[in-house]
Amino acid sequence: MIPRTARPTRSPTIDDSSTVDEMQICNARFGRSLDLTRAAVAHSNLGGAGPDGGAETLVYSGVFQNTDLVITAASPYTPNLLNANGGVLHNGIKGGFGVINMACDGSVDLLFSFVDATSGAPTTPPPFLFTWFDSDHGMAHESRESIQVSGFSSYHITDMSSLDIVEVNDGLGEIALAEARGSATFSSTMRGGKVDNPVSPLTLTRLQADRTVALLFSGKSSFTVTLSETGYANPQGRNFYFSGASAMVCPDDERCTSYACPSGFTQKMDAEFRVCAGNPCVEVDTDNCCYADA
């Protein structure tokens, strides 16, 4: 009798809302939502470009409970060097988005790793979403913005997505996805500007959603990304925006703007970007949504 070759379990797809609900990857209360709204930049020296010294990393602390996200450049990294107020000073967090700045006409290979916030040892979070936003390019016809991601189990784009998707090393096949070896390049096909930039990961217009890709990672302590900007008419810099859970996959959550802070507290300035642990917001959201009056 010839033994059958074992077939891998089919990868769950985040195109299916029932699968998303079952995995609880949108629910911050269960610690399954990679959360940049409550994270902080602990260190910023990606590729040795500064502004901090020491380890050549960009570190987001508290993306999961007791877990930090460490980003390391595996190839030379060049931020925008033309603007003293730009470049690496953009690297960090803005409005619930993580931000990485790059000079145009270049690329960088990045390693995204999760580590224990106390020991620094590699750690594997529960299955989580990771979203890249605002994939558009400049006025030059040849300009393109590309994001190559490896290690995902599923991805989701809109039916009218403007992204061009190119499979890398059979990385979109059933076996590769089931084994969390998904690999593809997502490239812009449309021009864009500041007026169509998203303002919150959890609120996207149709145009913004069409330029966004959400990915599912499962059983991963790290994954790799290559960012590139090519063909721009003038020297400049570009910002890549990312987050965990997003409106691409997750239903609208209750935000802190709906929460009435108790006596002695005032709503935080960025309340519109902060998501409550419950729906509606409840007392446990006070620290997230409000600050104590002086």
Summary of the structure (lengths in Angstrom):
residues: 294
radius of gyration: 19.4
end to end distance: 78.0
largest distance: 78.0
contacts: 951
relative contact order: 0.19
helix: 14%
strand: 35%
